[in-house]
Amino acid sequence: MIGVMKIDVPTAIFSGDYSHNIRSQQWANSVIPNSELYIYTKKEEGDHFLAFKNPKKFTSDLDSFIERNK
């Protein structure tokens, strides 16, 4: 069926204020069950290189997500 979301596992979605795709990430978060959206601010280096520019926060957020969804 067209338009049916097939993702059925917990999903972490990462984006940042510098991204031009935040609205699509918000939409994905709204239609994927058990998804969590992380939007990093400009102060948190919220661009397409989150894991490189802010590795401590990215790793902490991802580790927390994984722990909650074991």
Secondary structure, DSSP 8 states (H G I E B T S, - for coil): -TT-----S-EEEEEETT-S-HHHHHHHHHHSTTEEEEEE-TTTT-STTHHHHSHHHHHHHHHHHHHHT-
